[in-house]
């Protein structure tokens, strides 16, 4: 399983709309509206890197209110 954190910048005034759209996707395991440089942080779980590509191409890039994303793929978890 691949775990990634996606940092999302949204066009001003569209934060709640984008947040509600993204949180419905079953690959999104955690979602936060945050203050600062980014507007939303997602924790995404997918079985393969191809599935992460699909999430980017079929979900994130199709939401015109998203200005930018940065994806961090987790390498280790010490829970």
N, CA, C and O atoms as a Tinker XYZ file with bonds, in Angstrom:
   316  protein
     1  N      0.853000   -1.186000    0.000000    73     2
     2  CA     0.000000    0.000000    0.000000    64     1     3
     3  C      0.889000    1.237000    0.000000    63     2     4     5
     4  O      1.868000    1.307000    0.743000    81     3
     5  N      0.549000    2.192000   -0.823000    73     3     6
     6  CA     1.275000    3.457000   -0.883000    64     5     7
     7  C      0.455000    4.507000   -0.143000    63     6     8     9
     8  O     -0.746000    4.658000   -0.366000    81     7
     9  N      1.134000    5.222000    0.737000    73     7    10
    10  CA     0.496000    6.304000    1.469000    64     9    11
    11  C      1.148000    7.610000    1.028000    63    10    12    13
    12  O      2.373000    7.716000    0.980000    81    11
    13  N      0.325000    8.597000    0.709000    73    11    14
    14  CA     0.834000    9.893000    0.270000    64    13    15
    15  C      0.050000   11.007000    0.951000    63    14    16    17
    16  O     -1.125000   10.861000    1.288000    81    15
    17  N      0.732000   12.106000    1.136000    73    15    18
    18  CA     0.105000   13.314000    1.656000    64    17    19
    19  C      0.066000   14.312000    0.510000    63    18    20    21
    20  O      1.093000   14.612000   -0.099000    81    19
    21  N     -1.122000   14.822000    0.223000    73    19    22
    22  CA    -1.290000   15.762000   -0.881000    64    21    23
    23  C     -1.631000   17.126000   -0.280000    63    22    24    25
    24  O     -2.624000   17.281000    0.431000    81    23
    25  N     -0.787000   18.102000   -0.583000    73    23    26
    26  CA    -0.976000   19.475000   -0.122000    64    25    27
    27  C     -1.638000   20.234000   -1.262000    63    26    28    29
    28  O     -1.147000   20.217000   -2.391000    81    27
    29  N     -2.746000   20.896000   -0.972000    73    27    30
    30  CA    -3.574000   21.487000   -2.026000    64    29    31
    31  C     -3.736000   22.993000   -1.803000    63    30    32    33
    32  O     -4.037000   23.444000   -0.698000    81    31
    33  N     -3.531000   23.752000   -2.870000    73    31    34
    34  CA    -3.813000   25.186000   -2.875000    64    33    35
    35  C     -5.042000   25.395000   -3.755000    63    34    36    37
    36  O     -5.099000   24.919000   -4.889000    81    35
    37  N     -6.021000   26.114000   -3.214000    73    35    38
    38  CA    -7.309000   26.314000   -3.882000    64    37    39
    39  C     -7.494000   27.802000   -4.180000    63    38    40    41
    40  O     -7.030000   28.661000   -3.431000    81    39
    41  N     -8.178000   28.088000   -5.282000    73    39    42
    42  CA    -8.519000   29.477000   -5.590000    64    41    43
    43  C     -9.332000   30.050000   -4.441000    63    42    44    45
    44  O    -10.252000   29.390000   -3.959000    81    43
    45  N     -9.018000   31.268000   -3.985000    73    43    46
    46  CA    -9.716000   31.862000   -2.848000    64    45    47
    47  C    -11.231000   31.810000   -2.994000    63    46    48    49
    48  O    -11.789000   32.083000   -4.057000    81    47
    49  N    -11.877000   31.450000   -1.885000    73    47    50
    50  CA   -13.332000   31.382000   -1.841000    64    49    51
    51  C    -13.912000   30.035000   -2.222000    63    50    52    53
    52  O    -15.124000   29.841000   -2.133000    81    51
    53  N    -13.071000   29.098000   -2.646000    73    51    54
    54  CA   -13.537000   27.779000   -3.085000    64    53    55
    55  C    -13.086000   26.644000   -2.165000    63    54    56    57
    56  O    -13.239000   25.471000   -2.505000    81    55
    57  N    -12.544000   26.983000   -1.029000    73    55    58
    58  CA   -11.974000   25.974000   -0.135000    64    57    59
    59  C    -13.000000   24.928000    0.307000    63    58    60    61
    60  O    -12.726000   23.730000    0.237000    81    59
    61  N    -14.155000   25.360000    0.752000    73    59    62
    62  CA   -15.166000   24.416000    1.252000    64    61    63
    63  C    -15.673000   23.522000    0.124000    63    62    64    65
    64  O    -15.845000   22.320000    0.325000    81    63
    65  N    -15.914000   24.080000   -1.042000    73    63    66
    66  CA   -16.394000   23.304000   -2.192000    64    65    67
    67  C    -15.400000   22.197000   -2.555000    63    66    68    69
    68  O    -15.789000   21.042000   -2.724000    81    67
    69  N    -14.132000   22.550000   -2.673000    73    67    70
    70  CA   -13.105000   21.566000   -3.040000    64    69    71
    71  C    -12.938000   20.541000   -1.935000    63    70    72    73
    72  O    -12.814000   19.348000   -2.212000    81    71
    73  N    -12.931000   20.989000   -0.684000    73    71    74
    74  CA   -12.805000   20.092000    0.467000    64    73    75
    75  C    -13.904000   19.027000    0.439000    63    74    76    77
    76  O    -13.623000   17.842000    0.620000    81    75
    77  N    -15.130000   19.437000    0.218000    73    75    78
    78  CA   -16.248000   18.491000    0.201000    64    77    79
    79  C    -16.147000   17.523000   -0.984000    63    78    80    81
    80  O    -16.508000   16.353000   -0.857000    81    79
    81  N    -15.666000   17.996000   -2.117000    73    79    82
    82  CA   -15.494000   17.113000   -3.282000    64    81    83
    83  C    -14.436000   16.042000   -3.004000    63    82    84    85
    84  O    -14.650000   14.864000   -3.290000    81    83
    85  N    -13.311000   16.451000   -2.455000    73    83    86
    86  CA   -12.195000   15.528000   -2.249000    64    85    87
    87  C    -12.463000   14.501000   -1.158000    63    86    88    89
    88  O    -12.045000   13.349000   -1.271000    81    87
    89  N    -13.150000   14.908000   -0.115000    73    87    90
    90  CA   -13.349000   13.985000    1.017000    64    89    91
    91  C    -14.270000   12.824000    0.676000    63    90    92    93
    92  O    -14.315000   11.847000    1.424000    81    91
    93  N    -14.996000   12.898000   -0.414000    73    91    94
    94  CA   -15.889000   11.809000   -0.825000    64    93    95
    95  C    -15.160000   10.667000   -1.517000    63    94    96    97
    96  O    -15.709000    9.573000   -1.643000    81    95
    97  N    -13.931000   10.905000   -1.969000    73    95    98
    98  CA   -13.181000    9.879000   -2.685000    64    97    99
    99  C    -12.703000    8.811000   -1.702000    63    98   100   101
   100  O    -12.118000    9.151000   -0.673000    81    99
   101  N    -12.937000    7.537000   -1.989000    73    99   102
   102  CA   -12.568000    6.470000   -1.041000    64   101   103
   103  C    -11.060000    6.335000   -0.819000    63   102   104   105
   104  O    -10.645000    5.734000    0.172000    81   103
   105  N    -10.247000    6.867000   -1.699000    73   103   106
   106  CA    -8.792000    6.820000   -1.511000    64   105   107
   107  C     -8.318000    7.826000   -0.476000    63   106   108   109
   108  O     -7.216000    7.698000    0.059000    81   107
   109  N     -9.143000    8.826000   -0.190000    73   107   110
   110  CA    -8.805000    9.840000    0.805000    64   109   111
   111  C     -9.166000    9.291000    2.180000    63   110   112   113
   112  O    -10.340000    9.093000    2.492000    81   111
   113  N     -8.147000    9.047000    2.999000    73   111   114
   114  CA    -8.364000    8.458000    4.322000    64   113   115
   115  C     -8.483000    9.509000    5.420000    63   114   116   117
   116  O     -9.158000    9.290000    6.425000    81   115
   117  N     -7.824000   10.651000    5.224000    73   115   118
   118  CA    -7.931000   11.775000    6.150000    64   117   119
   119  C     -7.892000   13.049000    5.322000    63   118   120   121
   120  O     -7.244000   13.108000    4.277000    81   119
   121  N     -8.591000   14.061000    5.801000    73   119   122
   122  CA    -8.623000   15.334000    5.088000    64   121   123
   123  C     -8.746000   16.457000    6.103000    63   122   124   125
   124  O     -9.517000   16.378000    7.059000    81   123
   125  N     -7.960000   17.513000    5.868000    73   123   126
   126  CA    -7.921000   18.637000    6.796000    64   125   127
   127  C     -7.941000   19.948000    6.028000    63   126   128   129
   128  O     -7.236000   20.100000    5.030000    81   127
   129  N     -8.740000   20.885000    6.488000    73   127   130
   130  CA    -8.613000   22.276000    6.035000    64   129   131
   131  C     -7.602000   22.899000    6.983000    63   130   132   133
   132  O     -7.701000   22.743000    8.200000    81   131
   133  N     -6.631000   23.604000    6.421000    73   131   134
   134  CA    -5.550000   24.151000    7.241000    64   133   135
   135  C     -5.302000   25.613000    6.879000    63   134   136   137
   136  O     -5.747000   26.102000    5.841000    81   135
   137  N     -4.579000   26.293000    7.766000    73   135   138
   138  CA    -4.177000   27.679000    7.546000    64   137   139
   139  C     -2.728000   27.686000    7.091000    63   138   140   141
   140  O     -1.949000   26.805000    7.454000    81   139
   141  N     -2.377000   28.671000    6.306000    73   139   142
   142  CA    -0.997000   28.805000    5.863000    64   141   143
   143  C     -0.900000   28.756000    4.352000    63   142   144   145
   144  O     -1.833000   29.131000    3.643000    81   143
   145  N      0.241000   28.288000    3.869000    73   143   146
   146  CA     0.518000   28.260000    2.436000    64   145   147
   147  C     -0.446000   27.349000    1.674000    63   146   148   149
   148  O     -0.784000   27.620000    0.522000    81   147
   149  N     -0.885000   26.268000    2.325000    73   147   150
   150  CA    -1.799000   25.313000    1.707000    64   149   151
   151  C     -3.176000   25.473000    2.341000    63   150   152   153
   152  O     -3.309000   25.971000    3.459000    81   151
   153  N     -4.199000   25.038000    1.602000    73   151   154
   154  CA    -5.577000   25.144000    2.090000    64   153   155
   155  C     -6.126000   23.816000    2.591000    63   154   156   157
   156  O     -6.943000   23.788000    3.511000    81   155
   157  N     -5.684000   22.722000    1.996000    73   155   158
   158  CA    -6.185000   21.383000    2.319000    64   157   159
   159  C     -5.009000   20.418000    2.333000    63   158   160   161
   160  O     -4.111000   20.504000    1.495000    81   159
   161  N     -5.024000   19.498000    3.293000    73   159   162
   162  CA    -4.060000   18.400000    3.307000    64   161   163
   163  C     -4.845000   17.097000    3.293000    63   162   164   165
   164  O     -5.772000   16.904000    4.078000    81   163
   165  N     -4.456000   16.206000    2.384000    73   163   166
   166  CA    -5.109000   14.902000    2.266000    64   165   167
   167  C     -4.109000   13.805000    2.593000    63   166   168   169
   168  O     -2.934000   13.898000    2.239000    81   167
   169  N     -4.581000   12.765000    3.269000    73   167   170
   170  CA    -3.795000   11.528000    3.380000    64   169   171
   171  C     -4.484000   10.524000    2.479000    63   170   172   173
   172  O     -5.645000   10.174000    2.689000    81   171
   173  N     -3.760000   10.068000    1.478000    73   171   174
   174  CA    -4.317000    9.196000    0.448000    64   173   175
   175  C     -3.643000    7.834000    0.536000    63   174   176   177
   176  O     -2.427000    7.751000    0.705000    81   175
   177  N     -4.428000    6.768000    0.422000    73   175   178
   178  CA    -3.887000    5.409000    0.361000    64   177   179
   179  C     -4.317000    4.759000   -0.941000    63   178   180   181
   180  O     -5.497000    4.744000   -1.291000    81   179
   181  N     -3.330000    4.220000   -1.654000    73   179   182
   182  CA    -3.575000    3.534000   -2.922000    64   181   183
   183  C     -2.687000    2.296000   -2.977000    63   182   184   185
   184  O     -1.628000    2.272000   -2.350000    81   183
   185  N     -3.100000    1.263000   -3.718000    73   183   186
   186  CA    -2.301000    0.037000   -3.757000    64   185   187
   187  C     -1.027000    0.156000   -4.596000    63   186   188   189
   188  O     -0.047000   -0.540000   -4.329000    81   187
   189  N     -1.030000    1.030000   -5.606000    73   187   190
   190  CA     0.125000    1.133000   -6.508000    64   189   191
   191  C      0.375000    2.579000   -6.903000    63   190   192   193
   192  O     -0.482000    3.443000   -6.720000    81   191
   193  N      1.547000    2.829000   -7.441000    73   191   194
   194  CA     1.862000    4.167000   -7.931000    64   193   195
   195  C      0.973000    4.531000   -9.113000    63   194   196   197
   196  O      0.654000    5.702000   -9.314000    81   195
   197  N      0.575000    3.537000   -9.892000    73   195   198
   198  CA    -0.356000    3.795000  -10.997000    64   197   199
   199  C     -1.688000    4.333000  -10.483000    63   198   200   201
   200  O     -2.295000    5.205000  -11.106000    81   199
   201  N     -2.135000    3.816000   -9.357000    73   199   202
   202  CA    -3.388000    4.299000   -8.766000    64   201   203
   203  C     -3.233000    5.731000   -8.247000    63   202   204   205
   204  O     -4.178000    6.519000   -8.291000    81   203
   205  N     -2.043000    6.060000   -7.758000    73   203   206
   206  CA    -1.791000    7.442000   -7.334000    64   205   207
   207  C     -1.821000    8.362000   -8.555000    63   206   208   209
   208  O     -2.371000    9.461000   -8.494000    81   207
   209  N     -1.236000    7.915000   -9.652000    73   207   210
   210  CA    -1.296000    8.677000  -10.908000    64   209   211
   211  C     -2.746000    8.902000  -11.331000    63   210   212   213
   212  O     -3.115000   10.002000  -11.741000    81   211
   213  N     -3.561000    7.862000  -11.232000    73   211   214
   214  CA    -4.975000    7.979000  -11.606000    64   213   215
   215  C     -5.699000    8.991000  -10.713000    63   214   216   217
   216  O     -6.524000    9.769000  -11.192000    81   215
   217  N     -5.389000    8.976000   -9.417000    73   215   218
   218  CA    -6.001000    9.929000   -8.493000    64   217   219
   219  C     -5.657000   11.357000   -8.917000    63   218   220   221
   220  O     -6.520000   12.235000   -8.933000    81   219
   221  N     -4.396000   11.576000   -9.258000    73   219   222
   222  CA    -3.981000   12.906000   -9.706000    64   221   223
   223  C     -4.673000   13.290000  -11.008000    63   222   224   225
   224  O     -5.214000   14.389000  -11.132000    81   223
   225  N     -4.653000   12.375000  -11.979000    73   223   226
   226  CA    -5.187000   12.686000  -13.305000    64   225   227
   227  C     -6.708000   12.771000  -13.342000    63   226   228   229
   228  O     -7.266000   13.653000  -13.995000    81   227
   229  N     -7.376000   11.862000  -12.646000    73   227   230
   230  CA    -8.831000   11.759000  -12.738000    64   229   231
   231  C     -9.583000   12.549000  -11.680000    63   230   232   233
   232  O    -10.783000   12.787000  -11.819000    81   231
   233  N     -8.891000   12.957000  -10.628000    73   231   234
   234  CA    -9.567000   13.706000   -9.566000    64   233   235
   235  C     -8.991000   15.118000   -9.459000    63   234   236   237
   236  O     -9.677000   16.096000   -9.755000    81   235
   237  N     -7.751000   15.217000   -9.040000    73   235   238
   238  CA    -7.180000   16.530000   -8.745000    64   237   239
   239  C     -7.115000   17.448000   -9.961000    63   238   240   241
   240  O     -7.470000   18.623000   -9.870000    81   239
   241  N     -6.672000   16.930000  -11.076000    73   239   242
   242  CA    -6.495000   17.781000  -12.260000    64   241   243
   243  C     -7.814000   18.150000  -12.939000    63   242   244   245
   244  O     -7.835000   18.997000  -13.831000    81   243
   245  N     -8.887000   17.533000  -12.530000    73   243   246
   246  CA   -10.197000   17.844000  -13.126000    64   245   247
   247  C    -10.999000   18.840000  -12.297000    63   246   248   249
   248  O    -12.126000   19.180000  -12.655000    81   247
   249  N    -10.434000   19.303000  -11.207000    73   247   250
   250  CA   -11.111000   20.299000  -10.377000    64   249   251
   251  C    -10.487000   21.659000  -10.694000    63   250   252   253
   252  O     -9.376000   21.948000  -10.247000    81   251
   253  N    -11.188000   22.494000  -11.458000    73   251   254
   254  CA   -10.594000   23.762000  -11.904000    64   253   255
   255  C    -10.280000   24.735000  -10.772000    63   254   256   257
   256  O     -9.473000   25.647000  -10.952000    81   255
   257  N    -10.895000   24.557000   -9.622000    73   255   258
   258  CA   -10.645000   25.453000   -8.488000    64   257   259
   259  C     -9.319000   25.160000   -7.782000    63   258   260   261
   260  O     -8.882000   25.948000   -6.943000    81   259
   261  N     -8.678000   24.045000   -8.109000    73   259   262
   262  CA    -7.378000   23.725000   -7.531000    64   261   263
   263  C     -6.300000   24.436000   -8.339000    63   262   264   265
   264  O     -6.195000   24.251000   -9.552000    81   263
   265  N     -5.503000   25.249000   -7.655000    73   263   266
   266  CA    -4.427000   25.984000   -8.319000    64   265   267
   267  C     -3.131000   25.180000   -8.371000    63   266   268   269
   268  O     -2.399000   25.251000   -9.358000    81   267
   269  N     -2.840000   24.412000   -7.314000    73   267   270
   270  CA    -1.579000   23.706000   -7.231000    64   269   271
   271  C     -1.677000   22.579000   -6.215000    63   270   272   273
   272  O     -2.420000   22.671000   -5.238000    81   271
   273  N     -0.923000   21.519000   -6.455000    73   271   274
   274  CA    -0.795000   20.455000   -5.465000    64   273   275
   275  C      0.668000   20.088000   -5.315000    63   274   276   277
   276  O      1.476000   20.296000   -6.220000    81   275
   277  N      0.989000   19.542000   -4.165000    73   275   278
   278  CA     2.306000   18.961000   -3.919000    64   277   279
   279  C      2.064000   17.624000   -3.232000    63   278   280   281
   280  O      1.353000   17.554000   -2.229000    81   279
   281  N      2.651000   16.575000   -3.769000    73   279   282
   282  CA     2.422000   15.234000   -3.233000    64   281   283
   283  C      3.686000   14.709000   -2.583000    63   282   284   285
   284  O      4.763000   14.712000   -3.179000    81   283
   285  N      3.530000   14.257000   -1.346000    73   283   286
   286  CA     4.630000   13.691000   -0.575000    64   285   287
   287  C      4.327000   12.213000   -0.356000    63   286   288   289
   288  O      3.347000   11.875000    0.309000    81   287
   289  N      5.149000   11.337000   -0.902000    73   287   290
   290  CA     4.947000    9.894000   -0.731000    64   289   291
   291  C      5.680000    9.476000    0.541000    63   290   292   293
   292  O      6.879000    9.711000    0.686000    81   291
   293  N      4.946000    8.857000    1.452000    73   291   294
   294  CA     5.525000    8.443000    2.728000    64   293   295
   295  C      6.452000    7.257000    2.532000    63   294   296   297
   296  O      6.143000    6.335000    1.778000    81   295
   297  N      7.594000    7.286000    3.217000    73   295   298
   298  CA     8.541000    6.161000    3.111000    64   297   299
   299  C      8.504000    5.289000    4.342000    63   298   300   301
   300  O      8.798000    4.096000    4.257000    81   299
   301  N      8.148000    5.854000    5.496000    73   299   302
   302  CA     8.133000    5.084000    6.738000    64   301   303
   303  C      6.996000    5.548000    7.635000    63   302   304   305
   304  O      6.599000    6.713000    7.619000    81   303
   305  N      6.483000    4.608000    8.416000    73   303   306
   306  CA     5.473000    4.965000    9.421000    64   305   307
   307  C      5.860000    4.285000   10.722000    63   306   308   309
   308  O      6.099000    3.078000   10.757000    81   307
   309  N      5.920000    5.052000   11.768000    73   307   310
   310  CA     6.226000    4.504000   13.096000    64   309   311
   311  C      5.097000    4.918000   14.037000    63   310   312   313
   312  O      5.196000    5.912000   14.756000    81   311
   313  N      4.033000    4.139000   14.013000    73   311   314
   314  CA     2.840000    4.489000   14.776000    64   313   315
   315  C      2.881000    4.140000   16.214000    63   314   316
   316  O      1.920000    4.396000   16.940000    81   315
